[in-house]
């Protein structure tokens, strides 16, 4: 997947000027938020579950090596294979080797967001393997040659008419006069087309919501059942998951599942929660002959022990972007890589470098909604500020921004000089603001006033107002004491 994060500002401008996208993004603003709130209101212990979920992941990350080793041992004991991949290239090569050993020409994929991170579809196509996305949203954007714009609703940026147009273009073997005017018809057609793909596939690839060290199991949650068919029908099942998906026990996974669906889609639980442990056993009616797990690092281990470790608690529910005012306006593609929204603003710089993704942590109002709704209580605004600090330390932000901060810091380190300068500047700015009390243009603030008015300060500084208030209190208290 081509990284366009360095073009974030241009991407955002194009998104804001796209009327179809702006219409589609209304589905995010009007759908996810209300459903999540209703589901949480019906569960009084939701906040307690969030605390438990955070504690489970913090404990796991503090002992990650031990749990990964225990997980590997359990997978092998169940007849499966574990492959360690330090980089995206390592993961692609391991998966391709497994597919070639199985003689695979067609591969079905389900619940596999992380395959976007490693660019697996493009890699398959270059090496003679045909990947088929089985999640409805992923299938739609695969037909369009696009990438997901949301981590749980990949095609949220599209409308029904666009999907119908794509189905008629690609499914040209079906009657041209068929009625696709209703969403149910589109869903039925996708189901019929994909059904044959499941039986043709030699290998099925899924991601994992959780890896359970206690049993060596992988767990996925879906609402379509495509994950089950992707796992049990092909002769080889490959689980691709990043290291932080591990949890100690099935009980721990069950605890986190109680906050996952409520935060993501407003459901009590997803329709399907599928647990897989090893290949088919003697007597099993179905299942793969081989079971492989590819554990991907790709920069995550370097986050351990840093101010970004809390990001590894993320369970990919999408609540942060569902509530983010910036995401609501520009959608997911503007972020320029796999992970959009607030979680992408923190995770993307960690995985591809702040030099390529420094715009993302700066694209925040710091309203705090993302942290307030996160089921894992991840302090996303704080970590975005840390990335801004890293960007400043490396001199990656514009020279004007660095110069302005240094200029301000010179005065901030000298309180008396700062108070003198502001006491002189504030009355002048207040006067220039006029009766409207705001500026429509101002030197050195063009980036702000180009799109919005800048409020003019009051005639006195905050310190002057505070001092006057305290003096007034003391005088009032003295008069009251004298009267008594």
C-alpha positions as CSV (number, residue, x, y, z in Angstrom):
1,X,0.0,0.0,0.0
2,X,1.4,3.3,-1.1
3,X,2.1,5.6,1.9
4,X,0.7,9.1,1.3
5,X,0.8,10.3,4.9
6,X,3.4,13.0,4.0
7,X,0.7,14.4,1.7
8,X,-1.8,14.6,4.6
9,X,-2.7,18.3,4.1
10,X,-3.3,17.9,0.4
11,X,-5.3,14.7,1.1
12,X,-7.4,16.5,3.6
13,X,-8.1,19.4,1.2
14,X,-9.3,17.0,-1.4
15,X,-11.5,15.1,1.0
16,X,-13.1,18.4,2.2
17,X,-13.9,19.3,-1.4
18,X,-15.5,15.9,-2.2
19,X,-19.3,16.2,-1.9
20,X,-19.9,12.4,-2.1
21,X,-17.4,11.7,0.7
22,X,-18.9,14.4,2.9
23,X,-22.3,12.9,2.4
24,X,-21.1,9.4,3.2
25,X,-19.3,10.5,6.3
26,X,-22.6,11.5,7.8
27,X,-23.2,7.8,8.3
28,X,-20.3,7.8,10.8
29,X,-21.5,10.8,12.6
30,X,-25.1,9.6,12.8
31,X,-24.7,5.9,13.3
32,X,-21.9,4.6,15.4
33,X,-22.1,7.2,18.2
34,X,-25.7,6.7,19.2
35,X,-25.6,2.9,19.0
36,X,-22.5,2.8,21.2
37,X,-24.0,5.0,23.8
38,X,-27.2,2.9,24.0
39,X,-25.2,-0.3,24.4
40,X,-23.1,1.2,27.2
41,X,-26.1,2.7,29.0
42,X,-27.6,-0.8,29.2
43,X,-24.4,-2.1,31.0
44,X,-23.8,-0.4,34.3
45,X,-20.5,-2.2,34.8
46,X,-19.0,-0.9,31.5
47,X,-16.4,1.3,33.1
48,X,-15.4,-1.4,35.5
49,X,-14.9,-3.7,32.6
50,X,-12.8,-1.1,30.9
51,X,-10.5,-0.9,34.0
52,X,-10.3,-4.7,34.0
53,X,-9.5,-4.8,30.3
54,X,-6.7,-2.2,30.7
55,X,-5.2,-4.2,33.6
56,X,-5.2,-7.4,31.6
57,X,-3.4,-5.8,28.6
58,X,-0.9,-4.0,30.9
59,X,0.0,-7.2,32.6
60,X,0.3,-9.0,29.3
61,X,2.6,-6.4,27.8
62,X,4.8,-6.4,31.0
63,X,5.3,-10.1,30.5
64,X,4.9,-10.3,26.7
65,X,7.9,-12.6,26.1
66,X,6.6,-15.2,28.5
67,X,3.1,-15.3,27.1
68,X,4.3,-15.5,23.5
69,X,6.5,-18.4,24.4
70,X,3.6,-20.1,26.2
71,X,1.4,-19.5,23.2
72,X,3.9,-20.9,20.7
73,X,4.2,-24.1,22.8
74,X,0.4,-24.6,22.9
75,X,0.0,-24.1,19.2
76,X,2.7,-26.7,18.5
77,X,1.2,-29.1,21.0
78,X,-2.1,-28.8,19.1
79,X,-0.4,-29.7,15.8
80,X,0.0,-26.2,14.4
81,X,3.1,-24.2,13.3
82,X,4.3,-20.8,14.5
83,X,6.4,-18.5,12.3
84,X,8.1,-15.4,13.7
85,X,8.2,-12.4,11.3
86,X,10.3,-9.3,12.3
87,X,9.3,-7.2,9.3
88,X,6.5,-7.0,6.8
89,X,8.7,-8.5,4.2
90,X,9.5,-11.5,6.4
91,X,5.7,-12.1,6.9
92,X,5.0,-11.9,3.2
93,X,7.7,-14.3,2.4
94,X,6.6,-16.8,5.0
95,X,3.0,-16.7,3.9
96,X,4.0,-17.1,0.2
97,X,6.1,-20.1,1.0
98,X,3.2,-21.7,2.8
99,X,0.9,-21.0,-0.1
100,X,3.4,-22.4,-2.6
101,X,3.8,-25.6,-0.6
102,X,0.0,-26.0,-0.7
103,X,-0.1,-25.4,-4.4
104,X,-2.4,-22.5,-3.8
105,X,-3.7,-20.4,-6.7
106,X,-6.6,-18.8,-4.9
107,X,-6.6,-17.5,-1.3
108,X,-9.6,-16.3,0.7
109,X,-9.1,-13.7,3.4
110,X,-11.3,-12.6,6.3
111,X,-10.9,-10.3,9.3
112,X,-7.4,-9.5,8.0
113,X,-6.7,-5.8,8.5
114,X,-3.1,-6.5,9.2
115,X,-2.6,-7.9,5.7
116,X,-3.2,-4.3,4.5
117,X,-0.2,-3.2,6.7
118,X,2.1,-5.6,5.0
119,X,0.7,-5.1,1.5
120,X,-0.2,-8.8,1.1
121,X,-2.7,-8.5,-1.8
122,X,-0.3,-6.7,-4.1
123,X,2.4,-9.1,-3.2
124,X,0.2,-12.1,-4.0
125,X,-0.8,-10.7,-7.3
126,X,2.9,-10.2,-8.3
127,X,3.6,-13.8,-7.4
128,X,0.7,-15.5,-9.2
129,X,-1.7,-15.9,-6.3
130,X,-5.2,-14.5,-6.5
131,X,-6.5,-13.0,-3.1
132,X,-10.2,-12.8,-2.5
133,X,-11.5,-10.5,0.3
134,X,-14.6,-12.1,1.9
135,X,-15.7,-9.4,4.3
136,X,-18.4,-7.4,2.4
137,X,-16.7,-4.0,2.9
138,X,-13.3,-5.4,2.0
139,X,-14.7,-7.1,-1.1
140,X,-16.3,-3.9,-2.3
141,X,-13.1,-1.9,-2.0
142,X,-11.1,-4.7,-3.6
143,X,-13.3,-4.4,-6.6
144,X,-12.5,-0.7,-6.7
145,X,-8.8,-1.1,-6.2
146,X,-9.0,0.9,-3.0
147,X,-7.9,0.4,0.6
148,X,-10.1,0.6,3.8
149,X,-11.1,4.0,5.1
150,X,-12.2,2.6,8.5
151,X,-10.9,-0.3,10.5
152,X,-14.3,-1.9,11.1
153,X,-16.3,-0.4,8.2
154,X,-13.9,-0.4,5.3
155,X,-16.3,1.0,2.7
156,X,-18.0,3.6,4.9
157,X,-16.8,6.3,2.4
158,X,-19.0,4.9,-0.3
159,X,-22.8,5.0,-1.0
160,X,-25.2,2.4,-2.3
161,X,-25.2,3.7,-5.9
162,X,-21.4,3.4,-6.2
163,X,-21.5,-0.2,-4.9
164,X,-24.2,-1.1,-7.5
165,X,-22.1,0.4,-10.2
166,X,-19.1,-1.7,-9.2
167,X,-21.2,-4.9,-9.0
168,X,-22.6,-4.4,-12.5
169,X,-19.1,-3.7,-13.8
170,X,-17.4,-6.7,-12.2
171,X,-20.2,-9.3,-12.1
172,X,-20.8,-9.1,-15.8
173,X,-21.8,-12.8,-16.0
174,X,-25.1,-12.0,-14.2
175,X,-28.2,-10.7,-15.9
176,X,-27.9,-7.0,-16.8
177,X,-31.6,-6.4,-16.0
178,X,-31.3,-7.6,-12.3
179,X,-32.6,-5.3,-9.6
180,X,-29.9,-4.0,-7.3
181,X,-31.7,-1.0,-6.0
182,X,-31.9,-2.2,-2.4
183,X,-29.1,-3.0,0.0
184,X,-30.5,-6.5,0.5
185,X,-30.1,-7.3,-3.2
186,X,-26.4,-6.1,-3.1
187,X,-25.8,-8.3,-0.1
188,X,-27.4,-11.3,-1.7
189,X,-25.4,-11.0,-4.8
190,X,-22.1,-10.7,-2.9
191,X,-23.0,-13.8,-0.9
192,X,-23.7,-15.8,-4.1
193,X,-20.5,-14.7,-5.8
194,X,-18.3,-15.3,-2.8
195,X,-19.8,-18.7,-2.0
196,X,-18.0,-20.2,-4.9
197,X,-14.7,-18.6,-3.9
198,X,-14.7,-20.3,-0.6
199,X,-14.8,-23.7,-2.2
200,X,-12.1,-22.8,-4.8
201,X,-9.6,-21.5,-2.3
202,X,-6.6,-23.7,-1.2
203,X,-5.6,-21.4,1.6
204,X,-7.6,-19.2,4.0
205,X,-6.0,-16.3,5.8
206,X,-7.5,-14.6,8.8
207,X,-6.3,-12.0,11.3
208,X,-7.0,-12.4,15.0
209,X,-8.7,-10.2,17.6
210,X,-7.0,-12.3,20.3
211,X,-4.4,-15.0,20.7
212,X,-4.8,-17.0,23.8
213,X,-1.6,-18.2,25.6
214,X,-3.5,-20.6,27.8
215,X,-4.8,-22.7,24.9
216,X,-2.9,-21.7,21.8
217,X,-6.2,-20.5,20.2
218,X,-6.9,-17.6,17.9
219,X,-10.2,-15.7,18.2
220,X,-12.0,-13.6,15.6
221,X,-15.3,-11.7,15.8
222,X,-17.4,-11.1,12.7
223,X,-21.0,-10.2,11.8
224,X,-21.1,-12.1,8.4
225,X,-19.7,-15.5,9.1
226,X,-17.1,-15.1,6.4
227,X,-14.3,-15.7,9.0
228,X,-15.6,-19.2,9.7
229,X,-15.8,-20.2,6.0
230,X,-12.4,-18.8,5.4
231,X,-11.0,-21.0,8.2
232,X,-12.7,-24.3,7.8
233,X,-13.1,-24.9,4.1
234,X,-9.5,-24.5,2.7
235,X,-7.0,-27.2,3.5
236,X,-4.6,-24.7,5.0
237,X,-5.5,-21.9,7.5
238,X,-3.0,-19.1,8.2
239,X,-3.5,-16.7,11.1
240,X,-1.6,-13.5,10.7
241,X,-1.5,-11.4,13.9
242,X,0.8,-8.9,15.5
243,X,2.5,-9.6,18.8
244,X,0.3,-7.5,21.1
245,X,-2.8,-9.5,20.3
246,X,-1.9,-12.1,22.9
247,X,-3.9,-12.4,26.2
248,X,-3.2,-14.9,29.0
249,X,-6.5,-16.9,29.2
250,X,-9.8,-17.4,27.6
251,X,-11.4,-15.7,30.6
252,X,-9.3,-12.6,29.8
253,X,-10.4,-12.7,26.2
254,X,-14.1,-13.0,27.3
255,X,-13.7,-9.9,29.6
256,X,-12.3,-7.8,26.7
257,X,-15.0,-9.1,24.3
258,X,-17.6,-7.5,26.5
259,X,-16.3,-4.0,25.7
260,X,-15.2,-4.7,22.1
261,X,-18.5,-5.0,20.3
262,X,-20.2,-2.3,22.4
263,X,-17.5,0.1,21.6
264,X,-17.3,-0.8,17.9
265,X,-20.8,-1.3,16.6
266,X,-23.1,-0.9,19.6
267,X,-23.8,-4.6,19.8
268,X,-23.7,-6.6,23.1
269,X,-21.6,-9.1,21.2
270,X,-20.7,-9.7,17.5
271,X,-22.8,-12.2,15.7
272,X,-19.9,-14.7,15.4
273,X,-17.1,-15.3,17.9
274,X,-14.9,-18.0,16.5
275,X,-12.2,-19.8,18.4
276,X,-9.7,-21.9,16.4
277,X,-7.1,-24.2,17.9
278,X,-4.9,-26.2,15.6
279,X,-5.7,-28.2,12.5
280,X,-8.5,-30.7,12.0
281,X,-8.4,-33.6,14.5
282,X,-9.5,-37.2,13.8
283,X,-13.2,-37.3,13.9
284,X,-13.7,-33.6,13.1
285,X,-16.3,-33.0,10.4
286,X,-14.4,-30.1,8.9
287,X,-11.4,-27.8,9.4
288,X,-8.0,-27.3,7.8
289,X,-5.4,-30.0,7.4
290,X,-2.7,-27.4,8.3
291,X,-2.8,-24.6,10.8
292,X,-0.1,-21.8,10.7
293,X,0.3,-18.7,12.8
294,X,2.5,-15.9,11.6
295,X,3.4,-13.5,14.5
296,X,4.4,-10.1,13.2
297,X,6.5,-7.5,15.0
298,X,7.0,-4.8,12.4
299,X,8.1,-2.2,14.9
300,X,5.9,-3.0,17.8
301,X,8.6,-4.4,20.1
302,X,10.3,-1.0,19.8
303,X,7.3,0.6,21.4
304,X,7.6,-1.5,24.6
305,X,9.0,0.4,27.5
306,X,8.4,3.8,25.8
307,X,5.8,6.5,26.2
308,X,3.9,4.7,23.3
309,X,3.5,1.3,24.9
310,X,-0.1,2.1,25.9
311,X,-1.0,2.1,22.2
312,X,-0.4,-1.7,22.2
313,X,-3.5,-2.1,24.3
314,X,-5.6,-1.1,21.2
315,X,-8.3,-3.7,20.3
316,X,-9.2,-2.1,16.9
317,X,-12.8,-1.2,17.8
318,X,-12.8,2.1,15.9
319,X,-14.5,4.1,18.7
320,X,-11.8,6.8,18.6
321,X,-12.4,7.6,14.9
322,X,-16.1,7.2,15.2
323,X,-16.1,10.1,17.7
324,X,-13.2,12.2,16.2
325,X,-14.3,15.5,14.7
326,X,-11.3,15.5,12.4
327,X,-12.0,12.0,11.0
328,X,-15.7,13.0,10.5
329,X,-14.6,15.7,8.1
330,X,-11.9,14.0,6.0
331,X,-12.5,10.3,6.3
332,X,-9.9,7.6,6.5
333,X,-8.0,7.8,3.2
334,X,-6.7,11.3,4.0
335,X,-4.5,9.8,6.7
336,X,-2.5,8.1,3.9
337,X,-1.9,4.6,5.3
338,X,-3.6,1.7,6.9
339,X,-4.7,3.1,10.3
340,X,-6.8,6.3,10.3
341,X,-8.2,8.5,13.0
342,X,-6.6,9.1,16.4
343,X,-5.3,5.6,16.8
344,X,-3.6,6.0,13.4
345,X,-2.2,9.3,14.4
346,X,-0.3,7.5,17.2
347,X,0.4,4.1,15.7
348,X,1.4,5.1,12.1
349,X,4.4,7.2,13.2
350,X,5.6,4.3,15.4
351,X,5.4,1.9,12.4
352,X,6.6,3.9,9.5
353,X,8.4,6.8,11.2
354,X,7.5,10.3,12.4
355,X,9.3,11.7,9.4
356,X,6.7,10.1,7.1
357,X,3.7,10.6,9.4
358,X,4.4,13.7,11.4
359,X,1.3,15.5,10.1
360,X,-1.0,13.0,11.7
361,X,-0.4,13.7,15.4
362,X,-0.7,17.4,14.5
363,X,-4.2,16.8,13.0
364,X,-6.0,16.9,16.3
365,X,-8.1,19.3,18.2
366,X,-7.1,17.6,21.4
367,X,-10.8,17.6,22.4
368,X,-10.2,14.3,24.3
369,X,-13.2,12.5,22.9
370,X,-11.0,9.6,21.6
371,X,-9.6,8.9,25.1
372,X,-13.0,9.3,26.8
373,X,-14.6,6.6,24.6
374,X,-11.6,4.2,24.2
375,X,-12.6,0.9,25.9
376,X,-8.9,0.3,26.8
377,X,-8.4,3.8,28.2
378,X,-5.5,4.6,25.9
379,X,-4.3,8.2,26.4
380,X,-4.3,9.1,22.8
381,X,-4.0,12.9,23.1
382,X,-1.0,12.5,25.4
383,X,0.8,10.3,22.9
384,X,0.1,12.6,20.1
385,X,1.8,15.3,22.1
386,X,4.8,13.0,22.6
387,X,5.0,12.6,18.8
388,X,4.9,16.4,18.4
389,X,7.8,16.6,20.8
390,X,9.8,14.0,18.8
391,X,9.0,15.9,15.6
392,X,10.3,19.1,17.2
393,X,13.4,17.5,18.6
394,X,14.4,16.1,15.2
395,X,13.6,19.5,13.4
396,X,11.0,17.9,11.2
397,X,8.3,20.6,11.6
398,X,8.5,23.9,9.7
399,X,11.2,26.4,10.5
400,X,8.5,29.0,11.2
401,X,6.9,26.8,13.8
402,X,10.2,26.0,15.5
403,X,11.2,29.7,15.4
404,X,7.9,30.8,16.9
405,X,8.2,28.3,19.7
406,X,11.7,29.4,20.5
407,X,10.6,33.0,20.4
408,X,7.8,32.3,22.9
409,X,10.1,30.1,25.1
410,X,12.6,33.0,25.3
411,X,9.9,35.2,27.0
412,X,8.3,32.3,28.9
413,X,11.6,31.6,30.7
414,X,11.8,35.2,31.8
415,X,8.5,35.9,33.7
416,X,9.0,39.6,34.3
417,X,9.9,40.2,30.7
418,X,6.9,38.1,29.6
419,X,4.5,40.0,31.7
420,X,5.9,43.3,30.5
421,X,5.6,42.3,26.8
422,X,2.1,40.9,27.1
423,X,0.9,43.9,29.1
424,X,2.0,46.0,26.2
425,X,0.8,43.8,23.4
426,X,-2.6,42.8,24.7
427,X,-4.2,46.3,24.8
428,X,-2.9,47.0,21.3
429,X,-4.4,43.7,19.9
430,X,-7.7,44.4,21.7
431,X,-7.8,47.8,20.1
432,X,-7.1,46.4,16.7
433,X,-9.8,43.8,17.1
434,X,-12.3,46.6,17.1
435,X,-15.9,46.3,18.1
436,X,-16.3,42.8,16.6
437,X,-13.5,41.5,18.9
438,X,-11.9,39.3,16.3
439,X,-9.4,39.4,13.4
440,X,-10.0,38.2,9.9
441,X,-6.4,38.6,9.0
442,X,-3.3,39.0,11.1
443,X,0.5,38.8,10.3
444,X,2.1,35.5,11.3
445,X,-1.3,33.9,11.8
446,X,-2.4,33.5,8.2
447,X,-2.8,29.7,8.6
448,X,-5.5,30.3,11.2
449,X,-7.3,33.4,9.8
450,X,-7.4,31.9,6.3
451,X,-10.2,29.6,7.4
452,X,-11.6,31.2,10.6
453,X,-11.6,34.4,12.6
454,X,-9.1,34.8,15.4
455,X,-10.7,36.2,18.6
456,X,-9.0,39.4,19.9
457,X,-7.8,39.4,23.5
458,X,-9.5,41.5,26.2
459,X,-7.8,44.7,27.1
460,X,-6.0,43.2,30.1
461,X,-3.8,40.1,30.3
462,X,-5.0,37.1,32.3
463,X,-2.5,37.8,35.0
464,X,-3.7,41.4,35.3
465,X,-7.3,40.2,35.5
466,X,-6.4,37.6,38.1
467,X,-4.5,40.1,40.2
468,X,-7.4,42.6,40.0
469,X,-9.8,39.9,41.1
470,X,-7.7,38.8,44.1
471,X,-7.2,42.4,45.1
472,X,-10.9,43.0,45.0
473,X,-11.6,40.0,47.1
474,X,-9.1,41.2,49.7
475,X,-10.6,44.7,49.8
476,X,-14.1,43.2,50.1
477,X,-13.0,40.9,52.9
478,X,-11.3,43.8,54.8
479,X,-14.4,46.0,54.6
480,X,-16.6,43.1,55.9
481,X,-14.2,42.5,58.7
482,X,-14.2,46.2,59.7
483,X,-18.0,46.2,59.6
484,X,-18.1,43.3,62.1
